[in-house]
């Protein structure tokens, strides 16, 4: 799949949307000794992709598919579906924080009615904003799912380089090894785009939930989540 240039910007870590402040659970996993090197990082990313990554990608695809015909009430329903798939209050706060930052960035760069309707929510979840931003840029639900699945592994991988001083080349090699799985998860997630948002997957990741709740209690933190 070829991503148009505006969509590449959404996947770029330089986008001022606050993603650099979040590790996707990597920091507390590292603090607990669950991630210590490149092989354990690859395992972490694989598990995150299959659970939180799939859920996020499906929600982003659904948001993209419905963006053009959804008002504030419709967005509130999809936002509630997202809430239901995040048992951890800390994860919900992180998702809303990133969503608020991304919405501010994309509305500045490319104003669009779908983004304006989403802005009526106090703090929309990140995958909803991502899906709406892809739609505003002329992308498809499949594009939204791809960007979300990609971000599910690249964000934590980048955090691991900073936290654990891992070899960046080795980390990128691990990401390259995960590329087929990223594509597979994105393709699966895109299949939920046109259906009832309530039918989106709800794959659980109890370890990520526990890590998310432990993280705010840490004495020293480099990342918000």
C-alpha positions in Angstrom: 0.0 0.0 0.0 1.3 3.4 -1.0 0.6 6.1 1.6 0.1 9.7 0.3 2.5 12.3 1.6 0.0 13.9 4.0 -0.5 10.5 5.7 3.2 10.0 6.0 3.2 13.1 8.1 0.8 11.5 10.5 3.2 8.6 10.9 6.2 10.9 11.4 7.6 11.0 14.9 8.4 14.7 14.3 4.7 15.6 14.2 4.1 17.8 17.2 1.3 15.6 18.7 2.9 14.6 22.0 3.7 11.0 21.0 7.3 11.5 22.0 6.2 11.8 25.6 4.6 8.4 25.6 6.3 5.0 25.6 3.2 2.8 25.1 3.9 0.9 28.3 7.6 0.3 27.4 9.0 2.3 30.3 7.1 0.4 33.1 7.8 -2.9 31.3 11.5 -2.0 31.3 11.4 -1.0 35.0 9.8 -4.3 35.8 12.6 -6.2 34.0 10.2 -7.5 31.3 12.2 -5.7 28.5 16.0 -5.7 28.8 17.4 -6.2 25.3 16.4 -6.4 21.7 14.9 -9.9 21.8 12.7 -9.1 24.8 11.8 -5.8 23.1 10.7 -7.7 20.0 8.5 -10.0 22.1 7.0 -6.9 23.8 6.2 -5.2 20.5 4.8 -8.4 19.0 2.4 -8.8 21.9 1.4 -5.1 21.9 0.7 -5.2 18.2 -1.6 -8.2 18.5 -3.6 -6.6 21.3 -3.6 -2.9 21.8 -2.3 -2.4 18.3 -5.2 -4.3 16.7 -7.8 -2.5 18.9 -6.3 0.9 18.1 -6.0 0.2 14.4 -9.6 -1.0 14.2 -11.0 2.0 16.0 -8.9 4.3 13.8 -10.3 2.6 10.7 -13.8 2.9 12.0 -13.3 6.6 12.8 -12.0 7.2 9.3 -14.9 5.4 7.6 -17.5 7.3 9.6 -15.8 10.6 9.8 -17.6 12.3 6.9 -21.1 11.6 8.3 -20.6 11.8 12.0 -21.6 14.7 14.3 -20.7 15.2 17.9 -23.2 12.6 19.1 -21.8 9.9 16.8 -18.3 10.7 17.9 -19.4 10.4 21.6 -20.6 6.9 20.9 -17.4 5.8 19.2 -15.4 7.5 22.0 -17.4 5.4 24.6 -16.6 2.3 22.6 -12.9 3.2 22.8 -13.2 3.8 26.6 -14.8 0.3 27.0 -11.7 -1.2 25.3 -9.3 0.4 27.8 -9.8 -1.1 31.2 -6.9 0.9 32.7 -7.8 4.5 33.7 -4.1 5.4 33.2 -4.3 4.2 29.6 -7.5 6.1 29.0 -5.8 9.3 30.2 -2.8 8.7 28.0 -5.0 8.1 25.0 -7.0 11.2 25.6 -3.8 13.3 26.2 -2.4 12.1 22.8 -5.7 12.6 21.1 -6.0 16.2 22.3 -2.4 17.0 21.2 -2.9 15.3 17.8 -6.2 17.1 17.2 -4.6 20.5 17.9 -1.8 19.7 15.5 -3.9 18.5 12.6 -6.6 21.2 12.9 -3.8 23.7 12.6 -2.2 22.0 9.6 -5.4 21.0 7.7 -8.7 22.3 9.1 -11.7 20.0 8.2 -15.4 19.7 9.3 -14.8 16.2 10.7 -12.1 17.5 13.0 -14.3 20.4 14.1 -17.1 18.0 15.0 -14.6 15.8 17.0 -13.3 18.9 18.8 -16.7 19.2 20.5 -15.6 16.3 22.7 -13.6 17.5 25.8 -10.7 15.2 25.0 -11.2 12.6 22.3 -9.3 9.4 22.2 -6.2 9.2 20.1 -7.3 6.5 17.6 -10.5 8.5 16.8 -8.5 11.7 16.1 -6.1 9.6 14.0 -8.9 8.1 11.9 -10.5 11.5 11.4 -7.2 13.1 10.4 -6.6 10.3 7.8 -10.1 10.9 6.4 -9.5 14.7 6.3 -6.3 14.1 4.4 -8.1 12.0 1.8 -7.0 8.6 3.1 -8.9 5.4 3.5 -9.8 3.3 6.5 -7.0 0.9 5.4 -4.6 3.8 5.5 -5.8 4.7 9.0 -5.3 1.1 10.2 -1.8 1.0 8.7 -0.7 4.2 10.4 -2.1 3.1 13.7 -0.6 -0.4 13.6 2.8 1.2 12.6 2.6 3.6 15.5 1.8 0.8 17.9 5.3 -0.6 17.6 7.5 2.3 16.5 6.6 4.5 19.5 7.7 1.9 22.1 10.7 1.0 20.0 11.9 4.5 20.0 11.4 4.8 23.7 13.4 1.6 24.2 16.4 3.1 22.4 16.3 6.1 24.8 15.6 4.1 28.0 17.8 1.1 27.6 20.5 2.5 25.3 19.8 -0.3 22.8 21.6 -0.3 19.4 19.3 1.7 17.1 20.3 -0.4 14.1 19.4 -3.6 16.0 16.1 -2.1 17.1 15.2 -1.2 13.5 16.1 -4.6 12.4 13.6 -6.0 14.9 11.0 -3.6 13.5 11.7 -4.7 10.0 11.2 -8.3 11.2 7.7 -7.3 12.5 6.7 -5.5 9.2 4.7 -8.5 7.9 2.8 -8.7 11.2 2.1 -5.0 11.1 0.6 -5.3 7.6 -1.5 -8.3 8.7 -2.9 -6.5 11.8 -3.7 -3.5 9.7 -5.5 -5.6 7.1 -7.5 -7.3 9.9 -8.3 -4.0 11.5 -9.5 -2.4 8.3 -12.1 -5.2 8.0 -14.0 -3.6 10.9 -14.2 -0.2 9.3 -17.7 -0.2 7.8 -19.4 -2.2 10.5 -21.0 -1.3 13.9 -18.2 0.2 16.0 -19.4 -2.0 18.9 -18.1 -5.0 16.8 -14.5 -3.7 16.8 -12.1 -6.1 18.5 -11.5 -5.9 22.2 -8.3 -7.9 22.5 -7.1 -7.7 26.1 -3.5 -7.1 27.3 -3.6 -7.5 31.1 0.1 -6.9 31.5 -0.1 -3.6 29.7 -3.0 -2.6 31.9 -1.0 -3.4 35.1 2.1 -1.6 33.8 0.0 1.4 32.9 -1.4 1.6 36.5 2.0 1.1 38.1 3.7 3.8 35.9 2.3 6.9 37.6 3.6 5.7 41.0 7.2 5.4 39.8 9.6 7.8 41.6 11.3 8.7 38.3 9.7 8.7 34.9 11.0 9.9 31.5 7.6 9.3 29.8 4.0 10.1 30.7 2.9 6.5 29.9 
